[in-house]
Amino acid sequence: MAREPSPPSRLPRPPASDPRVYFAAERTYLAWIRTGLALMGFGFVVARFGLFLEELATTQPGFKLRSSAFSLAVGTGLILIGVAVNVGSSVSYYRLIDRLNRDEANLGQHSRTALLTAASLALVGIAMAAYLTLVR
């Protein structure tokens, strides 16, 4: 007689008092902080790129520059998204630690911060793509 394979066993979740859970939450929080800082830095570079184009237009007479307002707007938008990511991740981290301390954490939830960041960056990317294809 052939033996049927046993179903895979599920590993128990570590209790909320396990320090690894807190360390994992802190690593995730620090990764979000790093992401927010990178977005703010990239936004600053994009915003200042318009200033570079203006300088280039003044030194080279054949260079035509319509406006640098778009790069300023996109750069400012990226900076604000970075600020929102840092604030949102801080609130999320505080709430998670509070739930862990009360032993109420549901660790299988979706990250609203990740979803909002991805959606915001997708909109910025679409706007930049539209600008690059429409303005020549």
C-alpha positions as CSV (number, residue, x, y, z in Angstrom):
1,M,0.0,0.0,0.0
2,A,1.2,3.4,-0.9
3,R,1.4,6.0,1.8
4,E,-0.3,9.3,1.1
5,P,2.0,12.3,1.6
6,S,1.2,14.3,4.7
7,P,0.1,17.9,4.1
8,P,2.8,20.5,4.7
9,S,2.9,21.6,8.2
10,R,2.4,25.3,9.0
11,L,5.0,27.0,11.1
12,P,3.6,28.7,14.0
13,R,3.7,32.5,14.0
14,P,6.1,33.9,16.5
15,P,4.4,35.6,19.5
16,A,4.3,39.4,19.5
17,S,6.7,39.3,22.4
18,D,9.4,37.8,20.2
19,P,12.0,40.5,19.6
20,R,12.4,39.4,16.0
21,V,8.9,40.8,15.2
22,Y,9.9,44.2,16.6
23,F,13.3,44.1,14.8
24,A,11.5,43.2,11.5
25,A,9.1,46.1,12.0
26,E,12.0,48.5,12.7
27,R,13.8,47.3,9.6
28,T,10.7,47.9,7.5
29,Y,10.3,51.3,9.0
30,L,13.9,52.3,8.3
31,A,13.5,51.1,4.7
32,W,10.5,53.4,4.3
33,I,12.5,56.3,5.7
34,R,15.2,55.6,3.2
35,T,12.7,55.5,0.4
36,G,11.2,58.8,1.5
37,L,14.6,60.4,1.7
38,A,15.6,59.1,-1.8
39,L,12.3,60.5,-3.2
40,M,13.0,63.9,-1.6
41,G,16.6,63.9,-3.0
42,F,15.5,62.9,-6.4
43,G,12.7,65.5,-6.3
44,F,15.3,68.2,-5.5
45,V,17.5,67.1,-8.5
46,V,14.5,67.2,-10.8
47,A,13.4,70.6,-9.6
48,R,16.9,72.0,-10.0
49,F,17.2,70.5,-13.5
50,G,15.0,73.3,-14.8
51,L,17.4,75.8,-13.3
52,F,20.3,74.0,-15.2
53,L,18.3,74.3,-18.4
54,E,17.7,78.0,-17.9
55,E,21.5,78.5,-17.4
56,L,22.2,76.5,-20.5
57,A,19.7,78.7,-22.5
58,T,21.5,81.9,-21.4
59,T,24.9,80.6,-22.4
60,Q,24.0,79.0,-25.7
61,P,22.0,81.2,-28.1
62,G,20.6,78.3,-30.2
63,F,19.1,76.5,-27.2
64,K,15.4,77.0,-27.0
65,L,13.8,76.6,-23.6
66,R,10.0,76.9,-23.3
67,S,9.7,76.7,-19.5
68,S,11.2,75.0,-16.6
69,A,8.0,75.1,-14.6
70,F,7.3,71.5,-15.3
71,S,10.5,70.2,-13.7
72,L,9.9,72.5,-10.7
73,A,6.4,71.1,-10.3
74,V,7.4,67.4,-10.7
75,G,10.4,67.9,-8.4
76,T,8.2,69.6,-5.8
77,G,5.7,66.8,-6.2
78,L,8.4,64.1,-5.6
79,I,9.6,66.0,-2.5
80,L,6.0,66.1,-1.2
81,I,5.6,62.4,-1.9
82,G,8.8,61.7,0.0
83,V,7.5,63.7,3.0
84,A,4.2,61.9,2.8
85,V,6.0,58.5,2.8
86,N,8.0,59.4,5.8
87,V,5.0,60.7,7.8
88,G,2.8,57.8,6.7
89,S,5.5,55.2,7.6
90,S,6.0,56.8,11.0
91,V,2.3,56.7,11.8
92,S,2.1,53.1,10.5
93,Y,5.2,52.0,12.5
94,Y,3.8,53.6,15.7
95,R,0.4,51.9,15.3
96,L,2.0,48.5,14.6
97,I,4.2,48.7,17.7
98,D,1.2,49.8,19.7
99,R,-0.8,46.8,18.4
100,L,2.1,44.4,19.0
101,N,2.4,45.7,22.6
102,R,-1.3,45.0,23.1
103,D,-0.9,41.6,21.3
104,E,-3.5,42.6,18.7
105,A,-1.3,42.7,15.7
106,N,-2.7,41.2,12.4
107,L,0.6,40.9,10.5
108,G,-1.0,39.8,7.3
109,Q,-2.4,43.3,6.3
110,H,-1.5,45.2,3.1
111,S,0.7,48.2,3.4
112,R,-1.3,51.3,2.6
113,T,1.9,53.3,2.5
114,A,3.3,51.1,-0.2
115,L,0.1,51.2,-2.3
116,L,-0.2,55.0,-2.1
117,T,3.5,55.5,-2.9
118,A,3.2,53.2,-5.9
119,A,0.1,54.9,-7.2
120,S,1.5,58.4,-6.7
121,L,4.8,57.5,-8.5
122,A,2.8,55.9,-11.3
123,L,0.9,59.2,-11.8
124,V,4.1,61.2,-11.7
125,G,5.6,58.8,-14.3
126,I,2.6,59.1,-16.5
127,A,2.8,62.9,-16.3
128,M,6.5,62.9,-17.1
129,A,6.0,60.6,-20.0
130,A,3.2,62.7,-21.4
131,Y,5.4,65.8,-21.0
132,L,8.3,64.3,-22.8
133,T,6.2,63.1,-25.7
134,L,4.2,66.3,-26.1
135,V,7.0,68.8,-25.7
136,R,9.8,68.6,-28.3
